[in-house]
């Protein structure tokens, strides 16, 4: 089987933590990424749930206040 390279940019701390974890599991970064890719193909999608975090009431109020401070009565152009 022919192989190819994949270049991925990640936070250096995340990479270091992942390398430690994978080493403890007896894996290399390459084998762990290959396992993820095979699992994604087998699941025909991301092999775990991906969803947005639901904000609590306090966070929603803070976000609303921030938008009002930044945009005032104007429409937020990101919402158009």
SULDA-V42520 format. One record per residue. PHI is phi in radians with two decimals (* if undefined). PSI is psi as a letter, one per 20 degrees, with the letter a starting at -180 (999 if undefined). D_FIRST is the distance of its C-alpha to the first C-alpha in whole Angstrom. Layout:
{{PHI & PSI & D_FIRST} {PHI & PSI & D_FIRST}}
This chain:
{{* & p & 0} {-1.30 & q & 4} {-2.04 & r & 6} {-2.46 & r & 10} {-1.64 & q & 13} {-2.19 & p & 16} {-1.80 & p & 20} {-2.27 & p & 22} {-1.70 & p & 26} {-2.41 & r & 27} {-1.02 & p & 31} {-1.11 & h & 31} {-1.16 & g & 32} {-1.10 & g & 30} {-1.05 & g & 27} {-1.12 & g & 29} {-1.08 & g & 30} {-1.13 & g & 26} {-1.07 & g & 25} {-1.11 & g & 28} {-1.05 & g & 27} {-1.11 & h & 24} {-1.08 & g & 25} {-1.07 & h & 27} {-1.54 & i & 25} {1.37 & k & 23} {-2.06 & q & 20} {-1.71 & r & 19} {-1.02 & g & 19} {-1.08 & g & 15} {-1.20 & h & 15} {-1.16 & g & 18} {-1.15 & h & 17} {-1.07 & g & 13} {-1.07 & g & 16} {-1.06 & g & 18} {-1.09 & g & 16} {-1.10 & g & 14} {-1.12 & g & 18} {-1.08 & g & 19} {-1.12 & g & 17} {-1.13 & h & 18} {-1.49 & i & 22} {1.01 & k & 22} {2.92 & a & 23} {-1.15 & p & 24} {-1.43 & k & 24} {-2.71 & r & 27} {-1.24 & p & 31} {-2.13 & p & 31} {-2.64 & r & 35} {-1.35 & q & 37} {-1.28 & p & 40} {-1.55 & p & 43} {-1.35 & q & 46} {-1.38 & r & 49} {-1.04 & g & 53} {-1.12 & g & 53} {-1.15 & g & 50} {-1.06 & g & 51} {-1.12 & g & 54} {-1.12 & g & 53} {-1.14 & g & 51} {-1.10 & g & 54} {-1.06 & g & 56} {-1.10 & g & 54} {-1.05 & g & 53} {-1.15 & h & 57} {-1.16 & g & 57} {-1.36 & g & 55} {-1.78 & i & 56} {1.02 & c & 59} {-1.52 & i & 60} {-1.29 & q & 58} {-1.27 & p & 55} {-1.20 & o & 51} {-1.09 & i & 50} {-1.28 & i & 46} {-1.62 & i & 48} {-1.38 & 999 & 49}}
